[in-house]
Amino acid sequence: NAGVTQTPKFHILKIGQSMTLQCTQDMNHNYMYWYRQDPGMGLKLIYYSVGAGITDKGEVPNGYNVSRSTTEDFPLRLELAAPSQTSVYFCASRWAGVDYEQYFGPGTRLTVT
Amino acid sequence: QQQVKQSPQSLIVQKGGIPIINCAYENTAFDYFPWYQQFPGKGPALLIAIRPDVSEKKEGRFTISFNKSAKQFSLHIMDSQPGDSATYFCAASISGSGNTGKLIFGQGTTLQVKP
């Protein structure tokens, strides 16, 4: 199993442009999450999904959108990129139920300039 | 009330030392407290987790101590090794019906273990 994969690994985006960060998991996990990681700030939840067709906002959803058309894929869309969206983005997934760990992808380092 | 506060921000110890990382929370509904370890350029990975019905949990050289009344928990790394150099995150979650598995993370602690 590849686990959770994310593409691209790195990207530089110009202010005002849009892009989609891809996330795929092959563990048949119901739940998927998008986080952003900024220095000294920990990980902040952007959006999450408890199954195909079901998504909800996390702590910092502004400027982002998601969709979940399949169990495997959970893309994150950035519209009208701003410098404040410069960050490292992590996708994670887990089984439904109690106390199951979240499995994280390797991350996407995004710079908006 | 949804915050988890973690300290210190960074920590340097000699090989064999016992680094201690502390976390505090306010929301008494939290009932699952995992610790994640992150190496440079990688995603976080679960290290150890505890529920508030126990005061201590050990897995190898890693120990979580939990103080429910003080709403604090800490990670101890016994006999630390240079390979333990990483960033450590505490987190908290609410389980039960309607559980979405959302984690609230602390700010992270960067640990350096010197040879």
Interface residues (C-beta under 8 A of the other chain):
Chain A: V4 Y31 Y33 Y35 G40 M41 G42 L43 K44 L45 Y48 V50 D56 G58 E59 F90 A92 R94 A96 G97 V98 D99 Y100 E101 Q102 Y103 F104 G105 P106 G107
Chain B: Q2 Q6 Q9 Y32 P34 G41 K42 G43 P44 A45 L46 A49 R51 F89 S95 G96 N99 T100 G101 K102 L103 F105 G106 Q107 G108
